[in-house]
Amino acid sequence: MTGQNTRTGSVAVFANRDEVSRHLADWLLKQALEKTDGPFSMALSGGSTPQGLYGLMASEPYASRFPWARMQFFLGDDRFLPHDHQDSNSGMLQRLLFSRVPVPAENVHLIPATGTAEDAARTYEAELKRFYGADTFQPGKPLFDVNLLGLGADGHTASLFPGQPVLKERTAWVSTCVPPVAPYTRLTLTYPAIHASRHVVFLVEGESKRDVVAKVRAQDPACPASGITAMGDLTWVLDRAAAPED
Ligand SMILES: O=C1O[C@H](COP(=O)(O)O)[C@@H](O)[C@H](O)[C@H]1O
């Protein structure tokens, strides 16, 4: 399965998870090194799928090659939990990546876990706006160079869950979401904030995701991931197990 469609994007399929991680680490390194006219900003996904990639980025030869001082890291979503909780995406990223590479602490922008979830959403949105330098998105000026997204078996991406009010959000950059089908209150980038990306990359692995990949690629409206668009390009990076048959 390969090909390009303006809305659903291009697809790259790799033999296994290690090859997926290696491809993405190489591609991210190239993107980061080529961006010399300003910081290289990324929104990172949580969950289990990207953990191999994060571990690889923190290992040699990648750890010595990434221009960490020029990289700015944000999260696409998190569970509203203390960062040292085992189910916190921030905690996972700290353990696997940020604590193992020389990225300046001020370049790591974790979603706050204090106050109310609503307070945390507003605080994170203000941080994104400070970084972006404006309160509204400007045409042709992405917020993120790369937005890495995962995909849940129910079609959620980031913490945009099926049937939730957050799917209708067109103004806020960050919102709360309380999915009835998944644990924890979530904070998530909204559709407009994800759209403001030079590259959106869906990273999906495993046979259990094959059907939902096919649904999203067919633009099934029941899957929140079907609503994802990008200012720039959208790419699917899959292992063979997750790739629908042609
Ligand atoms: O809840 C979440 O789920 C998705 C998918 O996670 P995975 O474990 O199936 O890879 C993830 O992309 C998101 O960041 C996370 O909070």
The ligand as a Tripos MOL2 file, in Angstrom:
@<TRIPOS>MOLECULE
LIG
   16    16     1     0     0
SMALL
NO_CHARGES

@<TRIPOS>ATOM
      1 O1         -4.4610    7.6260   24.8040 O.2       1 LIG1
      2 C1         -3.6570    7.7320   23.9050 C.2       1 LIG1
      3 O2         -3.7400    6.8820   22.8440 O.3       1 LIG1
      4 C2         -3.1320    7.1550   21.5740 C.3       1 LIG1
      5 C3         -2.7800    5.7970   20.9670 C.3       1 LIG1
      6 O3         -1.9380    5.1150   21.8980 O.3       1 LIG1
      7 P1         -1.2850    3.6720   21.6390 P.3       1 LIG1
      8 O4         -0.8560    3.1870   22.9990 O.co2     1 LIG1
      9 O5         -2.3580    2.8050   21.0450 O.co2     1 LIG1
     10 O6         -0.1350    3.8790   20.7200 O.co2     1 LIG1
     11 C4         -1.9260    8.0560   21.6980 C.3       1 LIG1
     12 O7         -1.5150    8.4930   20.4030 O.3       1 LIG1
     13 C5         -2.2300    9.2400   22.6070 C.3       1 LIG1
     14 O8         -1.1250   10.1260   22.6690 O.3       1 LIG1
     15 C6         -2.5320    8.6940   23.9800 C.3       1 LIG1
     16 O9         -2.7150    9.6920   24.9590 O.3       1 LIG1
@<TRIPOS>BOND
     1     1     2 2
     2     2     3 1
     3     2    15 1
     4     3     4 1
     5     4     5 1
     6     4    11 1
     7     5     6 1
     8     6     7 1
     9     7     8 2
    10     7     9 1
    11     7    10 1
    12    11    12 1
    13    11    13 1
    14    13    14 1
    15    13    15 1
    16    15    16 1
@<TRIPOS>SUBSTRUCTURE
     1 LIG1         1 GROUP 0 **** ****
